């Protein structure tokens, strides 16, 4: 496989991963879902950030669990790294190309990642 078709394949895999992450968030009623496309920014830690929030630390943890379960079931992928499960005010789930940030509302407002990465292309999603 040449590098161009490999990039297309990797891009399709990332798009599938992102769609499944968004679905998993919506399944558990995550709120204020935003996808930041960081691909055209220098020194970005990933291609995409997906950011959402839950109303309680219990829901924040449930969102992380839902994402991890759906991705494992559908794509047979495990996160490279997870942190924040103990306090559940900000859980990070790292899938290399996509990093998911699940916040408690006050923590999200404090760190304001959307403003920090305001040069990124932003997509907003419906919360159900």
N, C-alpha and C positions, 0 to 999 in steps of 0.2 A: 504494500500500500504506500503510495507516495505521500509526502508531507501535507499536500493540499487536501487530499481526501481524508487523511487522518485528522486534520484540523476540523473538517466538516463533521466527521463522526464524533469527535470530542465535543464540538459545539452542540450537536443534536443530543448527546448524552447529558450535557449541562442543562439544556432547555428542558428535557424530560425530568431531570432532577429538580429543577426549579418549579416546574408545574406540580410535581408530587409534593414538594414542600409546602407550596401555597395551599393545595388541597388538604394536607394534613393539618395546617393551621386553621383553615376554615371548618374542618370537621369538629374541632374542639372550641369553636367560636372565638378564635383569636381576633383581636381588634387592631385597627389602624395598620393594616398590612402594606408595606412598602418594599419594592425591589429597587435597588440601586445598581445600575450597570456601570461597573468600574473599569471595563475593558480598555477604554481609551484614555485612562488616567495613568500618569507615571507613578511608580512606587506604590501601587495599590496592593494590598495583601491578598486579594482574590479577584476573580472576574465579577462576582456578584455579592452583594449583601442583601439578605432578606431580613427585614426588621418587622417585629410585631410586638404586641403587648397582651397581657392578661390582667384580669381584675384582682387577682389574688396570687399569693405565692403558690398556692395549690394549682391554680390554672396555669401559671407559668411553667411549673414542672410538668403538668399534663400536656401542654403544647410540645415541650421537648420530647416527652415520651411518645407522643403521637407521630412526630416527625421521624424519630429514630425507627419506630416500628414500621411505618409505611415504606420508608426507603429500604429497610432491610427486606421486607416482604416483596416489594415490587422490583427492586433493582439489585438485591443481594449486596448492598453496600453498607458498611459500618462507618460512622464518622471517624475521621482522623483524630479528632480531639473534641472533648466536651469539658466544660467547666461551669461552675456556678450552681450546680444541682443542690448543694447544701443549703444556701440561703435563699435561693430561687427568686432573687431580685433582678438578676441579669444572667441568663443562661446563654452560653455560646456553644453552637454546634458547628463544627468545622468539617466540610466535605471537600476541602482543597479548593475547587473552583468556586464554590459557594459557601459563604459563612452566614449562618443564621444567628440573629441576635433576638432573644426573647426577653422582653423587659416587663418589670412592674412599672406602672405609669410614671411615678415620681422619678424612678431611676432613669427611664428613657428621657424625660425632660431634662434631667441634670446633665447627661452625657451628650444629648442632641447630635447623634451621629449623622442625621440627615443634613444638618447645617455644616458639620465638619467635612462631609463629602458632597457639598452642594454642587460641585461641578459634574457630578455623575448624572446620567439620564435616569429619571425617576418614573416608576410605574406604581400607581396606587391600585389596590384591590378592594373589592367589596368585602365587608365583614357580614357574616350571616348569623 
